[in-house]
Amino acid sequence: MTLRTHYGRWLRVALTYAVLILGALLVLLPIYLAVVNSLLPKEDAISYPPKLFAPHPQWINFKKAMDAVPLGRYMFNSAVQAGVITIGQLVTSTLAAYAFAFMRFRFRNFLFILFLSTLMVPWEVTIVPNFQTVQLMGDKFGGYILSLDSYQALTIPFLASAFGTFLLRQHFLTIPLELRDAAAIDGYGHLRFLWHVVLPLSKPALGTLAVFSFLQSWNQYLWPLLVTNSDNYRTVQIGLAGLASQEIDSINVVMAGTVIALLPMLIIIVLFQRQLVRGLMSGALKG
Amino acid sequence: MESRDGAAVALPTSVPLTRKYPWLGELARFGGGMVFLWPSIILFGAFIFYPLIKSVYLGFFVSDPFGRGQEFVGFDQYRQVLTSSEFRKSLLVTVLFAFYTVPTGLALGLVFALLANQRLRGALFFRTVFSSTIAASVAVAAVMWLMLLNPSAGIVNWALGQFDLPRVNWLTDPQWRESWDSGPALMAVSLTTIWLNIGFTTLILLAALQNIPDELYESARVDGASPWSILRHITLPMLSPALLFVVVISTIIAFQSFGQIHILTRGGPLDATDVIVYSIYSDAFINFEYGAAAVKAVALFLLVLTFTLVQFRFLERRVFYR
């Protein structure tokens, strides 16, 4: 009997590992092949059968990719875009979530539902009027506030986040109200209570929101495609698509560009994987 | 002490006044809330609610081919666009695309999360690997799959060759067979999307799995429950809120997909991957028919709304909340 259960357990572990390894191979294969191809000479990168190793790495491909399109500038633009959006969403979501969690006023619940309802409107539904708004603002105010081909156009429409507000509100609600009472007795106003008590207690949730906002804005495609048309503001995603159609015959150079675009995010994910999971656990997904 | 009443604390001098005029206190509290809410309210108003209403309005006007003059046509344009065979094809492609990507992605994510959540050596490594694709942007994923699906040198066709299967022109063949509506191009775009979303699905489900209290498992084990019945009677019910969340969100993501189609197929071949979002893009920004694009945008909004509500209605009953 013990022998049989022992044997069954061993079989189950072996099977688990088999599926895990197969799954990991399938998930990693595209990334692995992109790296291999980014290091192959041109004639090997489009050969049959496909090469699985790059014994003589051609680092020059990375230089070629950077020379073909200004990838460095694109990465900088993406970093500005994602950085500004992330900071903006942290600020607006914190303020809104605080009001929803700690203040009592008329229409509060109505406003909260109104916030949540924005989650139901895909950004793609609103692109035509939003594009026209940006165009019109540029014509009227000469680009001081908002105009096509600018950092403002890339960032301003995304500075508020219903997802962020919801995530932070759920977290703020776990902070005991007695803390607010005690702070009020000490003469703390809302802003000081928020800054000195609520924010220090909410670091994991804020971190999760920051990583999500950054990832999401870094990965935007349709909107940056529409509102940027010069290298000064083009983001790395649009630049990469441009590189792929421009260097269609040099897969190795295209893959070098792809690896450059992927690497920063991959490092962030590997470093913050635990925090992400922990933040999600304490966040909006509870019951 | 009014605990949640900010105004009473922030404006102590106004207490006598507010006792005389109670609505003043209420107004002050409302103003206090607005101080915190106005940035979000203005942004949502300008970039979500106003454009949503304007889309409906734009649908009443036909733009000339240069996007200049506009002629009011009432509901004619809605009728014309929504009954056109082109739109019906887009709708079919969009729904098929969601049908290809959502269940497959959910199943893979669930298997990966369940296995990687066990107490095994190297579990953390596998969790990181499976979540890693959230680092890939839609452009990165699409360009990678452009290489993998290359008809002559791609690894997918090479793998098919190992099993003596014929090569497929993934991005240029509109149909598998004359009689079928979908073809390899939609499959190629779906494969890219499934790969891209695996990380997100797995991450959400892993987080939810780690939220299940250990005591539940322990008491089940003490009662002699088999691993299979623990999965069926504890893990899956406890996971159901997260599963509902994943289904709803990945359906919305599927209906919004654009980048992979723009890079891989440009809506082609023969409109085989012309999802609604792509046809909105080509109407508005290639043909400058803002009105027609607005009609499709309104239709897309209603489609997403309907699917989300239906999913909530039918799945919520099976969801177990603590």
Chai-1 contact restraints between the chains, C-beta under 6 A:
chainA,res_idxA,chainB,res_idxB,connection_type,confidence,min_distance_angstrom,max_distance_angstrom,comment,restraint_id
A,T16,B,L115,contact,1.0,0.0,6.0,A-B,restraint_1
A,V19,B,L115,contact,1.0,0.0,6.0,A-B,restraint_2
A,L20,B,L115,contact,1.0,0.0,6.0,A-B,restraint_3
A,L20,B,F126,contact,1.0,0.0,6.0,A-B,restraint_4
A,G23,B,F112,contact,1.0,0.0,6.0,A-B,restraint_5
A,A24,B,F126,contact,1.0,0.0,6.0,A-B,restraint_6
A,A24,B,V129,contact,1.0,0.0,6.0,A-B,restraint_7
A,V27,B,V129,contact,1.0,0.0,6.0,A-B,restraint_8
A,P30,B,M144,contact,1.0,0.0,6.0,A-B,restraint_9
A,P30,B,L148,contact,1.0,0.0,6.0,A-B,restraint_10
A,A34,B,M144,contact,1.0,0.0,6.0,A-B,restraint_11
A,I46,B,A153,contact,1.0,0.0,6.0,A-B,restraint_12
A,Y48,B,A153,contact,1.0,0.0,6.0,A-B,restraint_13
A,P49,B,W158,contact,1.0,0.0,6.0,A-B,restraint_14
A,P50,B,A153,contact,1.0,0.0,6.0,A-B,restraint_15
A,P50,B,I155,contact,1.0,0.0,6.0,A-B,restraint_16
A,P50,B,W158,contact,1.0,0.0,6.0,A-B,restraint_17
A,T92,B,P39,contact,1.0,0.0,6.0,A-B,restraint_18
A,T92,B,S40,contact,1.0,0.0,6.0,A-B,restraint_19
A,L95,B,F36,contact,1.0,0.0,6.0,A-B,restraint_20
A,A96,B,L37,contact,1.0,0.0,6.0,A-B,restraint_21
A,A96,B,S40,contact,1.0,0.0,6.0,A-B,restraint_22
A,Y98,B,F36,contact,1.0,0.0,6.0,A-B,restraint_23
A,A99,B,G33,contact,1.0,0.0,6.0,A-B,restraint_24
A,A99,B,F36,contact,1.0,0.0,6.0,A-B,restraint_25
A,A99,B,L37,contact,1.0,0.0,6.0,A-B,restraint_26
A,M103,B,G6,contact,1.0,0.0,6.0,A-B,restraint_27
A,M103,B,G33,contact,1.0,0.0,6.0,A-B,restraint_28
A,R104,B,R4,contact,1.0,0.0,6.0,A-B,restraint_29
A,F105,B,R29,contact,1.0,0.0,6.0,A-B,restraint_30
A,F105,B,F30,contact,1.0,0.0,6.0,A-B,restraint_31
A,F105,B,G33,contact,1.0,0.0,6.0,A-B,restraint_32
A,R106,B,F30,contact,1.0,0.0,6.0,A-B,restraint_33
A,T118,B,F44,contact,1.0,0.0,6.0,A-B,restraint_34
A,T118,B,I48,contact,1.0,0.0,6.0,A-B,restraint_35
A,M120,B,L305,contact,1.0,0.0,6.0,A-B,restraint_36
A,V121,B,I48,contact,1.0,0.0,6.0,A-B,restraint_37
A,V121,B,L52,contact,1.0,0.0,6.0,A-B,restraint_38
A,P122,B,Q256,contact,1.0,0.0,6.0,A-B,restraint_39
A,P122,B,V304,contact,1.0,0.0,6.0,A-B,restraint_40
A,E124,B,Q256,contact,1.0,0.0,6.0,A-B,restraint_41
A,E124,B,V277,contact,1.0,0.0,6.0,A-B,restraint_42
A,V125,B,A297,contact,1.0,0.0,6.0,A-B,restraint_43
A,V125,B,L300,contact,1.0,0.0,6.0,A-B,restraint_44
A,V125,B,F301,contact,1.0,0.0,6.0,A-B,restraint_45
A,T126,B,P51,contact,1.0,0.0,6.0,A-B,restraint_46
A,T126,B,L52,contact,1.0,0.0,6.0,A-B,restraint_47
A,V128,B,A284,contact,1.0,0.0,6.0,A-B,restraint_48
A,V128,B,Y290,contact,1.0,0.0,6.0,A-B,restraint_49
A,V128,B,A293,contact,1.0,0.0,6.0,A-B,restraint_50
A,V128,B,A294,contact,1.0,0.0,6.0,A-B,restraint_51
A,P129,B,P51,contact,1.0,0.0,6.0,A-B,restraint_52
A,P129,B,K54,contact,1.0,0.0,6.0,A-B,restraint_53
A,P129,B,S55,contact,1.0,0.0,6.0,A-B,restraint_54
A,N130,B,F47,contact,1.0,0.0,6.0,A-B,restraint_55
A,N130,B,P51,contact,1.0,0.0,6.0,A-B,restraint_56
A,P157,B,F47,contact,1.0,0.0,6.0,A-B,restraint_57
A,L159,B,L43,contact,1.0,0.0,6.0,A-B,restraint_58
A,A160,B,S40,contact,1.0,0.0,6.0,A-B,restraint_59
A,A160,B,L43,contact,1.0,0.0,6.0,A-B,restraint_60
A,A160,B,F44,contact,1.0,0.0,6.0,A-B,restraint_61
A,L177,B,S3,contact,1.0,0.0,6.0,A-B,restraint_62
A,D181,B,S3,contact,1.0,0.0,6.0,A-B,restraint_63
A,A184,B,V9,contact,1.0,0.0,6.0,A-B,restraint_64
A,G189,B,A10,contact,1.0,0.0,6.0,A-B,restraint_65
A,H190,B,G6,contact,1.0,0.0,6.0,A-B,restraint_66
A,N219,B,S137,contact,1.0,0.0,6.0,A-B,restraint_67
A,Y221,B,V138,contact,1.0,0.0,6.0,A-B,restraint_68
A,Y221,B,G259,contact,1.0,0.0,6.0,A-B,restraint_69
A,L222,B,F258,contact,1.0,0.0,6.0,A-B,restraint_70
A,Q237,B,S137,contact,1.0,0.0,6.0,A-B,restraint_71
A,Q237,B,A139,contact,1.0,0.0,6.0,A-B,restraint_72
A,L240,B,A139,contact,1.0,0.0,6.0,A-B,restraint_73
A,L240,B,V143,contact,1.0,0.0,6.0,A-B,restraint_74
A,A241,B,A139,contact,1.0,0.0,6.0,A-B,restraint_75
A,A241,B,I263,contact,1.0,0.0,6.0,A-B,restraint_76
A,A244,B,V143,contact,1.0,0.0,6.0,A-B,restraint_77
A,I251,B,M147,contact,1.0,0.0,6.0,A-B,restraint_78
A,T258,B,V140,contact,1.0,0.0,6.0,A-B,restraint_79
A,T258,B,V143,contact,1.0,0.0,6.0,A-B,restraint_80
A,A261,B,V140,contact,1.0,0.0,6.0,A-B,restraint_81
A,L262,B,A136,contact,1.0,0.0,6.0,A-B,restraint_82
A,L262,B,V140,contact,1.0,0.0,6.0,A-B,restraint_83
A,M265,B,A135,contact,1.0,0.0,6.0,A-B,restraint_84
A,L266,B,A135,contact,1.0,0.0,6.0,A-B,restraint_85
A,I269,B,S132,contact,1.0,0.0,6.0,A-B,restraint_86
A,I269,B,A135,contact,1.0,0.0,6.0,A-B,restraint_87
A,V270,B,T128,contact,1.0,0.0,6.0,A-B,restraint_88
A,Q273,B,T128,contact,1.0,0.0,6.0,A-B,restraint_89
A,Q273,B,S131,contact,1.0,0.0,6.0,A-B,restraint_90
A,V277,B,L206,contact,1.0,0.0,6.0,A-B,restraint_91
A,V277,B,A207,contact,1.0,0.0,6.0,A-B,restraint_92
A,L280,B,A207,contact,1.0,0.0,6.0,A-B,restraint_93
A,M281,B,A207,contact,1.0,0.0,6.0,A-B,restraint_94
A,M281,B,Q210,contact,1.0,0.0,6.0,A-B,restraint_95
A,M281,B,N211,contact,1.0,0.0,6.0,A-B,restraint_96
A,L285,B,A208,contact,1.0,0.0,6.0,A-B,restraint_97
A,L285,B,A242,contact,1.0,0.0,6.0,A-B,restraint_98
A,G287,B,Y321,contact,1.0,0.0,6.0,A-B,restraint_99
A,G287,B,R322,contact,1.0,0.0,6.0,A-B,restraint_100
